[in-house]
């Protein structure tokens, strides 16, 4: 029954969400929230695509007893298929590669900035030594440090962006390669 405020539909969606969680979450064993999200998203895309095919193939027959919703059929097929394990393993490897790339980029950034700041503690370049007043030397040093840190920050962001692109490409490839066969 459809109500004015749509609570019937919301209850239906809530029940389906609980069903999805109860079936998919036990097979996802990851310590990374990102990996959990990506695995659930990939599985959902595969399951929903197959449920549309099942629904389309069945058509709508009036007078029939209420059939099992196509989503549940697709969920069962996915859970029983070797695709679920393959998606889980592929996504796990892709997310781990992404997380390692981001961690490495952050570490390289921190080390470069730390090394740069350390070199200026007491060892001023010749052009800074020639500056006549201490405040000018300090300002030049700070400006140089900010400029260096900014360029290293841009390098880190670029590395992280490339890693994110690779993750997205890998997830799309995994999702498309492990689609369930059409019914």
N, C-alpha and C positions, 0 to 999 in steps of 0.2 A: 504494500500500500504506500503510495507516494503522499507525503504530507507537505503542507505548505513550506515548512522550513527545511525539507530535504533530510530529516533525521533518519528516515528509512534507508536512504542511500548511504548515509554516513555509517550507519550500523552495519550495512552490508560490506562496505569497504573496510571497516574495522575488523570484522570477522575474517575477511580475506587476508588482511595484513597479519593477523594472528596466525592463520594457517600457513602463510608463507614463512613467517619467522619460525614457527614450530618445526617445519620440515627442512628448511635450508640452514638455519643457524647451527644445528648440531654437526653438520658436515663441514662447516667452516672452522678451521682451527688455526687461528692467526693471532699473533700478539699485536699486530698493527691495525689500528682503526681504519686507515686508508685501504689496506688490503681487504678488510671485511666489507667495506663499502663497495669497492670495485668488484669483488667476487659476487656480492648480492646483486649489483647492477647488471653484471654480465649474465648471470643466471636468469634474472628477471626478463631481460631482453630476449633471450633464447626461449624461455617458457611462454612469454606473451606472444611472440611471433608464431610459435607452434599452436597456441590456443586459438589464434585467429584462423589458421588453416583448418583446424578441427571444427570450429564453429561454422566456417564457410562450407565445409564438406557436408556437415550434418544438415545444414539448412534449418529452417524453422518449421517444424511440423506441429500443427495444432491438434489438440485432442490427445496428445501423448502425455504419459506421466512425466513429471518434471525430470528431465534428464540431468545427469551429472554435468555441472558446468564445465565447459571446455578447458577452462583454466586448470581445474583439478586434474583432468586427464593429462594435459600437457605437463603439469608438475610431476605427476607420477611417472610419465615417460622419461622426463629429464632425470629424475632421481634414479631410475633403473638403468639409465644409459651409461656407457663409459665416458660420455661427454662431460658429465658432472665432475669426475675426477680430473679429466684433462684440462678443463677450464680452471679448476682450483689450482692445479700445479702450474699452469701457464701464467695465471694471474699472480700467483705467489712469486714466481721468478721475476716477472716484469716489475712488480711493486718493490721487491727487494733491490733490483738494479736501480730503480728510480731513487729509493731512499739512500742507497750507497752513493749515488752521484751527487745528491743534494748535500749529504754529510761531508763528502770529500770537498765539494765547492766551498762550503762554510769553513772547513778546516784550513784549506789553502788561503782563503781570505784572511782569516784570523792570524795565521802565521805570517803572511806577507805584511799585514799592517803592524803586527808586533815587531817584526824584524826592521821595518822601516822606521818606526818610532824609536827603537833602540839605537839605530845608527845615528840619530840626531841628538842623542843625549851626550853632550860633551864634544862630539865630533862634528862641528859645523863645516859645511862646504866652504870653499874659498870665497865665493861670491858673498856669502852671508857674513863671513868674518870681516870683510871690508866695509860693511855697513857701519855708519858712524855712531849710531846710538843703539843701546840695548833694546828699547821698545821696537825699533825697526827690525832688529834681528829676530825678536820673538814673533812679531807679526808675519815676517817672511817664512819662518819655520812653521808656524801654525797654518799658513796658507798652503805651503808645500805639503804638509801632512794631510790637510783636508782634501787637496787635489788628488793626492796619491790614494787616500782611502776611498774617495769617490770613484776613481777609475777601477780600483779593485772590487768595489761594490758592484759596479756595472759588469765586470767580468763574472762575478759570482752569480748575478741575476741572469746573465746570458747563459751560463752553464746550467743553472736550474731550469731555465726556460727550455733549453734543448732537451734536458732530461724529461721534462713534462711532456714535450712533443713526442719523444720516443715512447713514453708510457702510454699515451693516448693511442698512438699507432699500434702498439703491441696489443692493447686491450681490444681495439677494433678488429685486429687480425684474429685474435683468439675467439672473439665472439662470432665472427663470420665463419671461421673455420670449423667451429663446433656446433653449428646449428643442427637441430634435430631434423631428420628426414621428413619431408612433407607426407602427411597421411594420405 
